[in-house]
Amino acid sequence: MKETRTINLNGLVFHIDNDAFQALNNYLQDIELRLPADEREDVMTDIEARVSELLQAALFAKNVQVVDIKMIETIKEQIGAPSEFGGNKRPKIKVRPTENSGCGRVLKITLIVIAALIAAQVLIPVLAVLFGLCIAALGLGVGAFSFLPALSIPFFDGHWGSALFAFATGSLAVCLPIYVLIKTIVSLIRNHKAPQGKFWLITILLWLLSIGCFTAVMYKQATRLPEIKALPQTIQQAIDNDSTGFEESMEDWAEEVEDWAEEIGD
Amino acid sequence: MVENIKSQMRKGILEYCILCIIDRKEAYTSEILEALKSADLLVVEGTLYPLLSRLKNNGILTYRWEESSAGPPRKYFCLTTEGKQLLSQLNGEWQAIRQSIDRII
């Protein structure tokens, strides 16, 4: 007893043994990978049509209902080795799940498009969050430099280790999202699927770590500066000055109101 | 070595032979295959499909779909005007090659 599956080849339904299916599927994929992109669809349609014709004839001749591995081997000999279709070096084989391989080409393409859309649905928000966090980290750095003009050059004065560390972690924080974007696009094009969960876990952890380290070194460096040390007193002084000015202006305003009331009374 | 030379010689004239077959009458892939095989010009079928696709992409051939009682619709190939002009040139070239070869052998 052998397990079989049902396939649609050029609009015809065939029952085929599992091993025969694997052999046929590998053969067609191998040919497809060797064809130039502009000829691929046409040639594959012709080949699938021819394979279905030959299978029909073989089933009729043997008076059986299921395609076996011998029929596939005969067809492969008749149509020729994949190298006959071009390409001296065999390109890298795409790893595809075989569960749906029996579906027609249209269904296969539809599934790939749906998978790409789902991947994009997940990918776009993740990249948006990464990008937003990256901008926030950069904003933090830029903000620190703008807030304290003295930081512009002498910020790392005498602390070159900190400067290098900040540069390394800052660069990592900027480059990681770009790397993630490129890697995901390449993976979608090559394998028709986004990178695995492990990739996301490692890159996101590394990215958060770089942001954390960058912020920490900037904070540590900033607290060394006299301007920062004096900041609480400066703020308090500003509040005090402001409140004094407010009280004075309120008193002036009250006097003006009294004068005005007297004038009306007269 | 010998087989390779033979194969290259046959491949060189394959496009011309395909145009000749299609010029006689519109033909679908299996008919072209049978004609080439019976003339002992084709060893494996796989050689034919990329050639047909290339000829079609270059505007030499075109095709139409025709319903078949034996199964799915079939793709029938025919020559375009450009294809007919090319075939006419190739006919002249073939005569010239034959005369040249005859003078040598």
Boltz contact constraints between the chains, C-beta under 6 A:
constraints:
  - contact:
      token1: [A, 10]
      token2: [B, 72]
      max_distance: 6.0
  - contact:
      token1: [A, 11]
      token2: [B, 72]
      max_distance: 6.0
  - contact:
      token1: [A, 39]
      token2: [B, 50]
      max_distance: 6.0
  - contact:
      token1: [A, 39]
      token2: [B, 53]
      max_distance: 6.0
  - contact:
      token1: [A, 42]
      token2: [B, 53]
      max_distance: 6.0
  - contact:
      token1: [A, 43]
      token2: [B, 49]
      max_distance: 6.0
  - contact:
      token1: [A, 43]
      token2: [B, 50]
      max_distance: 6.0
  - contact:
      token1: [A, 43]
      token2: [B, 53]
      max_distance: 6.0
  - contact:
      token1: [A, 46]
      token2: [B, 29]
      max_distance: 6.0
  - contact:
      token1: [A, 46]
      token2: [B, 49]
      max_distance: 6.0
  - contact:
      token1: [A, 47]
      token2: [B, 49]
      max_distance: 6.0
  - contact:
      token1: [A, 79]
      token2: [B, 45]
      max_distance: 6.0
  - contact:
      token1: [A, 79]
      token2: [B, 46]
      max_distance: 6.0
  - contact:
      token1: [A, 80]
      token2: [B, 44]
      max_distance: 6.0
  - contact:
      token1: [A, 80]
      token2: [B, 46]
      max_distance: 6.0
  - contact:
      token1: [A, 84]
      token2: [B, 44]
      max_distance: 6.0
  - contact:
      token1: [A, 84]
      token2: [B, 46]
      max_distance: 6.0
  - contact:
      token1: [A, 84]
      token2: [B, 47]
      max_distance: 6.0
  - contact:
      token1: [A, 85]
      token2: [B, 46]
      max_distance: 6.0
  - contact:
      token1: [A, 85]
      token2: [B, 50]
      max_distance: 6.0
